[in-house]
């Protein structure tokens, strides 16, 4: 080989060694990102150090950081973030920055909600807001937003998918999604809310003396506000347990994060689980199953968010839900009454919403709610169908005029087109033959149509005096109901006085009007001259925060409330003249009543332990328009007590709830009268609401555990409701001739465990 070639090879080797040795000590740009371990959430304002050089960089709002003079070779990261575990790990940098991500693990992923250190903002006492970080971890709620309300004073024990508030019947409570009314808020038995909990940003709970933005409810309002989809990253969740399975996906659509989406849903088979548990218990007692229903439900949620404009935001929300129940009604000694019963309720809402931020002091929101509510009920040969098309519109303009005055003004409209169909077999009225086949000609077919327009206008004013220690809100609402052909002006007043930085006194009052439903207003089955029911609310509440701006400590809220009820719907046997003819009145507005009560709520937190104690004392009475006698209302629950305790350590959380409620009043049936022509027994009732069911009490427990990985989180939970398997009475069942009676019992012990993955 020629000497020149040897020289060229040796020169190349020496040059490569020189470049390698020089580059080993070269300083290059290093880029990376700081993320929360498990959730992949970017962490901003985190200081990242490289040792031993002591170089420092700070992450931006997207978690990104840059070292412009990073040395190659083996080095060490150091990150210290409040609330997170310290990161100290070695790494080797060779100049490739495409996949450098630092995951920082939180101290705990099951801690209670973070309380902002500082004084609480003084808001109206009639409005309680639970945010997601609260209800997800609130003991006894199983992470459900509306079930979390059951731990608050004023929420009565209910054995169905409704919520009764402060001694009023469930139908006096309205349920809303983003301010638009929906027919029900719970799935079957009140086990779950109709929206996936992780999609709910907050739940508003409005009680006696609530503000002017909402109306048409003489008792209270429950409103779910759905959160916006995440834009910083893609995120998903999936879970499966004994009662349901579900999940969701969300994330940005465009790289500029101006558009994002959410899609999720659930399907439940809770009925089969409850039925199986009940059969096992009853088999041991050698008795027929006490629970023979088979409920199922599903719900879906789609959300699209567009923030492409500087001062405008557009959000499109779609929510749909369905519950279906099948049961066997046992006719006891008379097989005529044995039948298979089907029931289905479903609804959907499409809600486009626009938000305009004109300035820091001026904002306008408007939204539509388009959808349908459908209920089907098939008891044996009969069939009932209710189909309501609904169109609602809400708008609100708010303005901060000065430091001492602001106002909100808006509209709240609802249009509803209803169809009620009935198909009832002749054999339903004549029991001379049992299980007789029937043809279409044997059916009594009825169909009623009605339309309804409800117009609402509201104005909220807030005047602030004495360095804002006194807030006076003289508010006003006006509602017009087309079916009643009447309008009602409803003044409402709220006063907030800050006694000290940590204690406040609240006063709320107002007039509330609730329209009657179209069925009771029909000429065929009701009274078209009925008026809306009215209620006057008064409440006084005192609040003291002993925490002095800290996380730990005691928060006390207590107060009294009073409701005066008038124009209540009562049965009537009178005859009235209508269109020149004597017709049955059926119903009248002769009912009266009142509700008075006391509420108290204690919230205590010390480190990893949290205790909530809520108590409500209620006296709810009505007056018989015929005799003038005062009697308890159907929702008169004298004592309602909730105690919840939770303790967390590491990524474990253990919580429990004890609940005690006075039994509901019931009207006894003393005997039955046999009608030979119809072959049926009619009940002979005793004194109205003269007896009570047995008291209700229940103990629940829940255990949660999380395992944290770099890019996902695995959760396990065990939830046991009615852990003592106590038979809580829910009602009274009678034999076909009313000669015998038995007590219906609520849910048996209901254990459930499941796993959830977040990624």
C-alpha positions in Angstrom: 0.0 0.0 0.0 1.5 3.4 -0.9 2.8 5.5 2.0 0.5 8.4 0.9 -2.6 6.2 1.5 -1.4 5.2 5.0 -0.9 8.9 5.8 -4.4 9.8 4.7 -6.0 7.0 6.8 -4.0 8.0 9.9 -4.9 11.7 9.4 -8.6 10.8 9.1 -8.5 8.8 12.4 -6.7 11.6 14.2 -9.2 14.2 13.0 -12.1 12.0 14.1 -10.6 11.6 17.5 -10.1 15.4 17.8 -13.7 16.1 16.8 -15.0 13.5 19.3 -12.9 14.8 22.2 -13.9 18.3 21.4 -17.6 17.6 21.1 -17.7 15.7 24.4 -17.2 19.0 26.2 -19.2 21.1 23.7 -22.2 23.1 25.0 -25.5 22.6 23.0 -29.1 23.6 23.3 -31.3 21.2 25.3 -35.1 21.3 25.1 -37.5 19.4 27.3 -40.9 19.4 29.0 -42.1 19.1 32.6 -45.2 17.0 33.0 -47.3 15.8 35.9 -46.8 12.1 36.2 -49.9 10.1 35.3 -52.0 12.9 33.9 -49.4 14.3 31.5 -50.5 17.8 32.5 -47.8 20.4 31.7 -46.4 22.1 34.7 -45.5 25.8 34.5 -43.0 27.9 36.4 -41.0 24.9 37.5 -37.2 25.4 38.0 -35.1 22.7 36.4 -31.5 22.4 37.5 -28.6 20.5 35.9 -25.8 19.4 38.2 -22.9 19.7 38.8 -22.8 22.8 36.7 -25.8 24.3 38.5 -27.5 25.4 35.3 -31.1 26.6 35.6 -34.2 26.9 33.3 -37.8 27.6 34.0 -40.8 25.9 32.3 -43.3 28.0 30.4 -47.1 27.6 30.6 -46.9 24.5 28.3 -44.2 23.0 30.6 -41.4 23.6 28.0 -37.9 24.6 29.1 -34.7 25.3 27.2 -31.0 25.1 28.2 -29.0 27.1 25.7 -25.7 25.9 27.1 -26.3 22.3 28.1 -23.1 20.1 28.3 -23.0 16.6 26.8 -22.4 13.6 28.9 -23.8 12.2 32.1 -25.5 14.8 34.3 -28.2 15.0 37.0 -31.7 16.6 37.0 -33.0 18.4 40.2 -36.6 19.6 40.4 -38.4 20.7 43.5 -42.1 21.6 43.1 -44.5 22.3 46.0 -47.0 19.5 46.4 -44.9 17.1 44.3 -42.2 14.6 45.0 -38.6 15.8 44.5 -37.0 14.7 41.3 -33.3 13.8 41.4 -32.2 11.5 38.7 -29.2 11.0 36.4 -29.4 11.4 32.6 -27.1 11.3 29.6 -27.3 14.0 27.0 -26.0 13.3 23.5 -27.5 16.2 21.7 -30.9 14.6 20.8 -33.7 16.7 22.4 -36.7 15.2 20.7 -37.9 12.9 23.6 -36.7 14.6 26.8 -39.7 14.6 29.2 -39.5 14.9 33.0 -42.4 13.4 34.9 -43.1 14.8 38.4 -45.3 12.8 40.7 -47.7 14.5 43.1 -47.5 13.7 46.8 -51.0 12.3 46.6 -53.6 11.8 43.9 -56.5 11.3 46.3 -56.1 14.4 48.5 -59.2 16.4 49.3 -59.9 19.5 47.3 -57.4 22.3 47.5 -58.6 25.2 49.5 -57.3 28.6 48.3 -55.7 30.3 51.3 -57.6 33.5 51.9 -61.0 34.8 52.9 -64.1 33.3 51.2 -66.0 35.5 48.8 -69.4 36.5 50.3 -72.1 35.1 48.0 -75.8 34.7 48.4 -76.7 32.0 51.0 -79.4 30.4 48.9 -76.8 29.3 46.3 -74.3 26.5 47.0 -71.8 25.5 44.4 -69.8 22.3 44.5 -66.9 22.2 42.1 -65.5 19.0 40.6 -62.5 18.8 42.9 -65.0 18.9 45.8 -67.7 16.4 44.8 -65.2 13.9 43.2 -63.7 13.4 46.7 -66.6 14.2 48.9 -67.3 11.2 51.2 -70.5 9.3 50.5 -70.9 10.7 47.0 -69.0 7.9 45.1 -67.7 10.8 43.0 -71.2 11.8 41.7 -72.0 15.5 41.6 -75.7 15.3 42.6 -75.3 12.5 45.1 -72.8 14.8 46.8 -75.7 17.2 47.5 -77.3 14.6 49.7 -74.7 15.3 52.3 -75.8 19.0 52.5 -78.6 20.3 54.7 -82.0 20.7 53.1 -81.8 17.7 50.7 -84.4 15.1 51.8 -84.1 11.4 51.6 -85.6 10.1 48.3 -86.2 6.6 47.2 -86.4 7.3 43.5 -84.6 9.3 40.8 -85.9 12.7 42.2 -84.6 15.3 44.7 -86.9 16.8 47.3 -85.7 20.0 48.9 -86.7 21.5 52.3 -90.0 19.8 52.9 -91.4 20.2 49.4 -92.4 17.4 47.0 -89.9 16.4 44.3 -92.0 17.9 41.5 -91.3 21.4 42.9 -87.5 20.9 42.1 -86.3 21.8 38.6 -83.2 20.2 37.0 -81.1 22.1 34.5 -78.1 21.5 32.3 -76.2 24.8 31.5 -79.4 26.6 32.5 -81.7 24.5 30.3 -84.4 22.3 31.9 -84.2 18.5 31.7 -86.9 16.0 32.9 -84.7 14.2 35.5 -81.3 14.5 37.0 -80.7 10.9 38.2 -80.8 7.5 36.7 -82.8 4.7 38.3 -82.9 4.7 42.1 -80.7 7.9 42.2 -77.5 5.9 41.9 -75.9 8.1 39.2 -76.3 11.5 37.6 -77.2 11.6 33.9 -73.8 13.1 33.1 -70.4 11.5 33.5 -69.0 13.1 36.7 -65.7 14.0 35.2 -67.5 16.2 32.6 -69.2 18.3 35.2 -67.4 21.4 36.2 -69.8 22.4 39.0 -73.2 21.7 40.4 -75.4 24.6 41.6 -77.8 24.0 44.4 -80.5 26.7 44.9 -82.8 26.7 48.0 -85.1 29.0 49.8 -84.7 32.6 48.6 -82.7 31.8 45.4 -82.0 34.6 42.9 -83.9 35.9 39.9 -82.0 34.1 37.1 -84.1 31.0 37.5 -87.8 30.4 38.1 -90.8 28.2 37.7 -89.8 26.1 40.7 -91.4 26.8 44.1 -88.8 24.7 46.0 -85.4 24.8 44.4 -83.1 24.4 41.5 -80.2 21.9 40.6 -78.1 23.1 37.7 -75.2 21.2 36.2 -72.5 23.2 34.4 -70.3 21.1 32.1 -66.6 21.8 31.9 -64.7 22.8 28.8 -62.6 20.1 27.0 -58.9 20.0 27.7 -56.8 21.8 25.2 -53.2 21.2 26.4 -53.2 17.5 25.6 -55.2 14.5 24.7 -56.8 12.7 27.6 -59.0 9.7 28.2 -60.6 7.5 30.8 -62.3 4.1 30.8 -63.8 2.2 33.7 -65.7 -1.0 34.4 -67.4 -2.1 37.6 -70.3 -4.3 38.9 -73.0 -1.7 37.9 -71.7 0.1 34.8 -69.0 0.6 32.2 -68.0 3.8 30.4 -65.3 6.2 29.4 -64.5 9.3 27.4 -61.9 11.0 25.2 -61.0 14.7 24.9 -58.3 16.9 23.5 -57.5 19.6 21.0 -58.6 19.5 17.4 -56.2 22.1 16.0 -52.6 22.7 16.9 -53.2 26.3 17.9 -55.5 24.9 20.7 -58.4 27.1 19.5 -60.7 24.1 18.9 -61.2 21.1 21.2 -63.7 18.2 21.7 -65.1 15.8 24.3 -66.9 12.5 23.7 -68.0 10.1 26.3 -70.7 7.8 27.6 -71.8 5.0 30.0 -73.9 1.9 30.0 -75.3 0.4 33.2 -76.5 -3.1 34.1 -77.2 -2.2 37.7 -80.6 -3.9 37.7 -79.3 -7.3 37.1 -76.7 -6.9 40.0 -79.4 -5.7 42.4 -81.8 -8.4 41.4 -79.1 -11.1 41.8 -78.1 -9.8 45.3 -81.8 -9.7 46.3 -82.4 -13.3 45.1 -79.4 -14.6 47.1 -80.6 -13.0 50.2 -84.2 -14.1 49.8 -83.2 -17.7 48.9 -81.6 -17.9 52.3 -84.8 -16.8 53.9 -86.9 -19.2 51.7 -89.1 -16.4 50.5 -89.9 -14.9 47.0 -87.6 -12.2 45.7 -88.3 -8.8 47.2 -86.7 -7.0 44.3 -87.8 -8.1 40.8 -87.0 -5.2 38.6 -84.3 -5.1 35.9 -83.3 -1.5 35.2 -80.7 -0.4 32.7 -79.5 3.0 31.6 -77.1 4.7 29.3 -76.0 8.3 28.6 -73.8 10.0 26.1 -72.2 13.5 26.0 -70.5 15.3 23.1 -69.0 18.7 23.4 -67.3 21.0 20.8 -65.4 24.2 21.8 -64.2 26.9 19.4 -62.2 29.8 20.7 -60.9 31.1 17.4 -62.1 34.6 18.1 -60.5 37.2 20.4 -63.6 38.0 22.5 -66.0 35.3 21.6 -66.3 31.6 22.5 -68.6 29.0 21.0 -69.6 25.8 22.6 -71.9 23.0 21.3 -73.1 20.5 23.9 -75.1 17.4 23.2 -76.4 15.3 26.0 -78.7 12.2 25.8 -79.9 9.7 28.4 -82.2 6.8 28.7 -83.6 4.6 31.6 -85.5 1.4 31.1 -87.2 -0.7 33.8 -88.9 -4.1 33.5 -90.7 -5.5 36.5 -93.2 -8.3 37.4 -96.1 -7.0 39.4 -97.4 -9.9 41.6 -101.2 -10.1 41.9 -101.0 -12.1 45.1 -104.2 -14.1 45.4 -105.8 -12.5 42.3 -103.9 -13.4 39.1 -105.9 -10.7 37.3 -103.5 -8.2 38.7 -100.3 -10.0 37.7 -98.6 -8.4 34.8 -95.3 -7.5 33.3 -94.6 -3.8 33.5 -92.2 -1.8 31.2 -91.1 1.7 31.7 -88.8 3.9 29.6 -87.7 7.5 30.0 -85.3 9.2 27.7 -84.3 12.7 26.7 -81.7 14.6 24.6 -80.5 18.1 24.5 -78.5 20.0 21.9 -77.2 23.3 23.4 -75.3 25.8 21.3 -73.8 28.5 23.5 -72.1 31.8 22.7 -70.1 33.9 25.2 -68.9 37.4 24.5 -66.3 39.2 26.7 -66.6 42.8 25.7 -64.3 43.9 28.4 -63.2 43.0 31.9 -66.4 44.6 33.2 -68.9 43.5 30.6 -70.0 40.1 29.4 -72.9 38.6 27.4 -74.0 35.0 27.1 -76.8 33.4 25.0 -77.7 29.8 24.4 -80.4 27.6 23.0 -81.7 24.2 24.2 -83.3 21.9 21.6 -84.5 18.5 22.5 -87.2 16.0 23.4 -88.5 14.2 26.5 -90.2 10.8 26.0 -91.8 8.6 28.6 -93.3 5.2 27.8 -95.2 3.1 30.4 -96.7 -0.3 29.6 -98.5 -2.0 32.5 -99.5 -5.3 30.9 -102.0 -4.7 28.1 -102.1 -0.9 28.6 -99.7 1.7 27.0 -99.1 5.3 27.9 -96.8 7.6 25.8 -95.8 11.2 26.6 -93.6 13.0 24.0 -92.5 16.6 24.8 -90.6 18.6 22.2 -88.8 21.5 24.0 -87.1 24.6 22.8 -85.5 26.9 25.3 -83.5 30.1 25.1 -81.4 31.9 27.7 -79.5 35.1 27.5 -77.7 37.2 30.1 -75.9 40.5 30.0 -73.7 41.5 33.0 -72.1 44.8 33.7 -69.7 46.1 36.4 -70.8 49.7 36.4 -68.5 50.8 39.3 -66.9 49.4 42.4 -70.2 49.9 44.2 -72.8 48.7 41.7 -73.2 45.9 39.1 -76.2 44.3 37.4 -77.3 41.3 35.4 -80.3 41.4 33.0 -81.6 38.5 30.9 -84.3 36.4 29.4 -85.4 32.8 30.0 -87.9 31.3 27.5 -89.4 27.8 27.1 -91.6 26.5 24.3 -93.0 23.0 24.6 -95.2 20.9 22.3 -96.7 17.9 24.1 -98.4 14.7 22.9 -100.0 12.3 25.3 -101.3 8.9 23.9 -103.1 6.2 25.8 -104.1 2.7 24.7 -106.2 1.0 27.4 -107.9 -2.4 27.0 -111.5 -2.8 27.9 -110.5 -5.6 30.2 -108.7 -3.1 32.3 -112.1 -1.8 33.4 -114.0 -5.1 33.4 -112.5 -8.0 35.3 -115.2 -10.5 34.6 -112.8 -12.7 32.6 -109.1 -13.3 33.4 -106.4 -12.9 30.7 -109.0 -12.5 27.9 -107.3 -11.9 24.5 -108.3 -8.5 23.0 -108.3 -7.1 19.6 -107.7 -3.5 18.5 -111.4 -2.8 18.7 -111.2 -3.6 22.4 -108.8 -0.7 23.0 -109.8 2.7 24.3 -107.4 5.0 22.4 -106.9 8.6 23.5 -104.6 11.3 22.2 -104.1 14.8 23.6 -102.0 17.6 22.2 -101.0 20.9 23.8 -98.4 23.6 23.4 -97.0 25.9 26.0 -94.9 29.1 26.0 -93.2 30.3 29.2 -91.6 33.7 29.0 -89.1 34.8 31.7 -87.3 38.1 32.3 -85.0 38.8 35.2 -82.9 41.7 36.7 -80.3 41.3 39.4 -78.9 44.5 41.0 -76.0 44.6 43.5 -75.2 47.7 45.6 -72.2 47.6 47.8 -71.8 49.9 50.9 -69.2 50.5 53.7 -66.2 49.3 51.8 -68.2 46.4 50.4 -69.0 44.9 53.8 -72.7 45.3 53.0 -74.2 44.0 49.8 -77.9 44.6 48.9 -79.4 42.9 46.0 -83.0 44.1 45.1 -83.9 41.6 42.3 -86.9 41.2 40.1 -88.3 38.4 37.9 -91.3 38.3 35.6 -92.9 35.1 34.2 -95.7 34.7 31.7 -97.4 31.3 31.3 -99.5 30.9 28.1 -101.5 27.9 29.4 -102.6 30.0 32.4 -102.8 33.2 30.3 -101.3 35.1 33.2 -98.1 36.9 34.1 -96.5 37.2 37.5 -94.1 39.8 38.9 -91.8 38.3 41.5 -89.6 40.6 43.6 -86.7 39.0 45.4 -84.2 40.4 47.9 -80.8 39.3 49.1 -78.7 41.0 51.8 -75.2 40.1 52.8 -73.5 41.7 55.8 -69.9 40.9 56.7 -69.6 41.1 60.4 -65.9 40.4 60.3 -63.4 39.0 57.8 -64.5 35.5 58.8 -68.2 35.8 59.7 -71.2 36.9 57.6 -74.9 37.2 58.0 -77.3 36.5 55.0 -80.9 37.3 54.4 -82.9 36.1 51.4 -86.6 36.4 50.5 -88.7 36.3 47.4 -91.9 35.2 45.6 -91.8 32.1 43.5 -94.5 30.9 41.0 -94.7 27.4 39.5 -97.0 26.6 36.6 -99.3 23.6 36.6 -98.7 20.8 34.1 -100.8 20.5 30.9 -102.5 17.2 32.0 -104.0 18.8 35.1 -105.1 21.8 32.9 -106.9 19.7 30.3 -110.7 19.8 30.1 -110.9 16.0 29.7 -108.9 15.1 32.9 -108.3 18.2 34.9 -109.3 21.8 35.4 -108.3 24.4 32.7 -109.0 27.2 35.3 -106.2 26.2 37.7 -103.7 28.9 38.7 -100.0 28.4 39.2 -98.9 27.6 42.8 -97.1 30.3 44.7 -94.5 30.3 47.5 -93.1 33.0 49.6 -89.5 32.3 50.8 -87.6 33.7 53.8 -84.2 32.6 55.1 -81.6 33.8 57.5 -78.2 32.3 57.6 -75.0 32.8 59.7 -71.6 31.7 58.5 -68.3 31.7 60.5 -65.0 30.5 59.1 -62.6 29.5 61.9 -59.8 28.6 59.5 -58.5 32.2 59.3 -57.4 31.8 55.7 -55.8 28.4 56.3 -56.6 25.0 54.8 -57.2 23.2 58.1 -59.9 24.1 60.6 -63.6 24.5 61.0 -66.3 26.1 58.8 -69.8 26.6 60.4 -73.0 27.5 58.5 -76.4 27.5 60.2 -79.7 29.2 59.7 -83.5 29.0 59.5 -85.9 29.1 56.6 -89.7 29.5 56.1 -92.0 29.0 53.1 -95.6 30.1 52.9 -97.4 28.1 50.3 -100.7 29.0 48.6 -102.8 28.1 45.6 -101.8 24.5 46.0 -103.6 21.9 43.9 -106.2 20.0 45.8 -108.8 17.4 44.9 -112.3 18.7 44.4 -115.7 17.0 44.2 -117.6 20.2 43.3 -119.4 20.9 40.0 -118.6 24.1 38.1 -120.2 25.7 35.1 -118.1 25.7 32.0 -119.5 26.7 28.5 -123.0 26.6 30.0 -122.7 23.0 31.3 -122.2 21.6 34.8 -119.0 19.6 34.8 -116.7 18.2 37.6 -114.1 20.6 38.9 -111.8 17.7 39.7 -109.0 20.0 41.1 -108.9 23.5 42.7 -106.4 25.9 44.1 -107.8 25.7 47.6 -104.7 24.1 49.1 -102.4 25.9 51.6 -99.4 25.0 53.6 -96.1 26.1 55.1 -92.6 24.8 55.6 -90.3 25.8 58.4 -86.9 24.5 59.4 -83.4 24.8 60.7 -80.2 23.8 59.0 -76.6 23.4 60.2 -73.4 22.3 58.4 -70.0 21.7 60.0 -67.0 21.2 57.8 -63.7 20.2 59.5 -60.4 19.4 58.0 -57.1 18.5 59.7 -54.4 17.3 57.5 -55.5 14.1 55.7 -58.7 13.9 57.7 -62.0 15.5 56.7 -65.3 15.5 58.5 -68.7 16.8 57.4 -71.8 17.0 59.6 -75.1 18.2 58.2 -78.4 18.4 60.0 -81.9 19.6 59.0 -85.0 19.9 61.1 -88.1 20.4 59.1 -91.9 20.9 59.8 -93.8 20.7 56.5 -97.6 20.9 56.9 -100.7 21.3 54.7 -104.3 22.4 55.5 -107.3 20.4 54.4 -109.5 22.9 52.5 -112.7 21.0 53.5 -112.1 20.6 57.2 -109.4 23.2 57.9 -107.3 20.5 59.7 -103.6 20.8 59.5 -101.7 17.6 58.7 -98.1 16.7 57.8 -97.2 16.9 54.1 -96.0 13.8 52.2 -92.4 15.1 52.4 -92.3 15.9 56.1 -89.0 14.5 57.2 -88.5 15.9 60.7 -84.9 14.9 61.2 -82.3 14.5 58.5 -78.7 13.9 59.6 -75.6 13.1 57.6 -72.1 12.4 59.0 -69.2 11.8 56.6 -65.6 11.0 57.4 -62.7 10.5 55.1 -59.0 9.9 55.5 -56.3 9.7 52.9 -52.7 8.5 53.0 -50.4 8.3 50.0 -52.6 7.2 47.1 -55.2 5.6 49.4 -58.5 7.1 50.5 -61.0 5.6 52.9 -64.4 7.3 53.4 -67.7 6.5 55.1 -71.1 8.0 55.5 -73.9 7.5 58.1 -77.3 8.9 57.3 -80.4 9.0 59.5 -83.9 10.3 58.3 -87.3 10.3 60.0 -89.8 8.0 58.2 -92.2 9.6 55.7 -95.9 10.1 56.6 -98.3 7.7 54.9 -102.1 7.5 54.6 -103.3 4.1 55.8 -105.8 2.0 53.9 -108.2 0.5 56.4 -110.2 -1.8 54.1 -111.5 -2.4 50.6 -114.9 -2.2 49.0 -115.8 -4.8 46.3 -117.6 -3.6 43.2 -119.1 -6.7 41.5 -119.8 -5.1 38.1 -116.1 -4.1 37.7 -114.7 -7.0 39.7 -112.4 -4.8 41.6 -111.8 -3.6 45.1 -111.5 0.1 45.9 -109.6 1.3 49.0 -111.1 2.9 52.0 -108.5 5.4 53.3 -107.9 6.3 56.9 -106.9 9.7 58.3 -104.6 11.5 55.9 -100.9 11.0 56.6 -101.8 9.8 60.1 -98.9 7.2 60.3 -95.3 7.1 59.3 -92.9 4.6 57.8 -90.1 3.4 60.0 -87.0 5.6 60.3 -84.3 5.3 57.6 -80.7 4.8 58.5 -77.8 3.6 56.4 -74.0 3.2 56.6 -71.9 3.4 53.4 -68.1 2.8 53.0 -65.7 3.3 50.1 -62.0 2.5 49.5 -59.9 4.0 46.7 -56.4 3.2 45.5 -54.4 4.7 42.7 -51.2 3.5 40.9 -49.3 6.2 39.1 -47.3 5.6 35.9 -45.6 8.1 33.7 -48.4 8.5 31.1 -51.4 6.9 32.8 -53.1 6.2 36.1 -54.8 3.0 37.3 -57.5 3.2 40.0 -59.3 0.6 42.0 -62.3 1.2 44.2 -64.5 -0.8 46.5 -67.9 0.9 47.3 -70.4 -0.7 49.6 -73.8 0.9 50.1 -76.0 -0.2 53.1 -73.0 -2.1 54.5 -75.2 -3.4 57.4 -77.9 -4.7 54.9 -80.5 -2.8 56.9 -84.1 -3.2 55.5 -85.1 0.4 55.2 -88.9 0.9 54.5 -89.8 2.8 51.3 -93.6 2.2 51.1 -96.6 0.0 51.9 -97.9 -2.7 49.6 -101.5 -4.0 49.9 -103.1 -7.2 48.7 -105.6 -7.0 45.9 -108.6 -6.7 48.4 -106.6 -4.5 50.9 -107.1 -7.1 53.6 -103.3 -7.5 54.1 -100.4 -5.2 53.9 -96.6 -5.5 53.8 -93.7 -3.0 53.8 -91.6 -2.4 50.7 -87.9 -2.3 51.5 -85.2 -0.3 49.8 -81.9 -1.4 48.3 -80.2 -4.3 50.1 -76.4 -4.3 50.7 -74.9 -3.2 47.4 -71.2 -3.9 47.1 -69.4 -2.8 44.0 -65.8 -2.7 42.9 -64.2 -1.6 39.7 -61.1 -0.4 37.9 -60.5 2.8 36.1 -57.7 3.8 33.7 -56.8 7.4 32.9 -54.5 8.1 30.1 
